[in-house]
Amino acid sequence: QVQLVESGGGLVQSGGSLRLSCAASGISDRIFTMAWYRQAPEKLRELVAHITSGGSSNYAGSVKGRFAISRDVAKNTVFLQMNSLKPEDTAVYYCNIITWGPHVYWGQGTQVTVSS
């Protein structure tokens, strides 16, 4: 059974930092991409950042220069370092993994709240 376990969310003041982690287990085929999405209340889920199996990464314009995605290939874990957080970054953050199967997996979400 595939599980994506996220951690690291919480409440932080504007300008602060958080580091999200997502550890995947039970995945039997090779991972193609790992990504972080977020969904704010009454808004659509949006892509925040993703990283390919080759190590290339891309970011949403609103987080570029503030957030950094990285991964530990051996541990099937993806991280999101979030710096200079703003109130508009408040959302539930979801880990996403796509394999070469192809299969798509989602984490349960972790709340990030940035106070002004």
Buried (B, 14 or more C-beta within 10 A) or exposed (E): EEEBBBEBBEEBEEEBEBBBBBBBEEBEEEBBBBBBBBBBEEEEBEEBBBBBBEEEBBBBEEBEEBBBBBBEEEEBBBBBBBBEBBEEBBBBBBBBBBBEEEBEBBBEBBEBBBEE
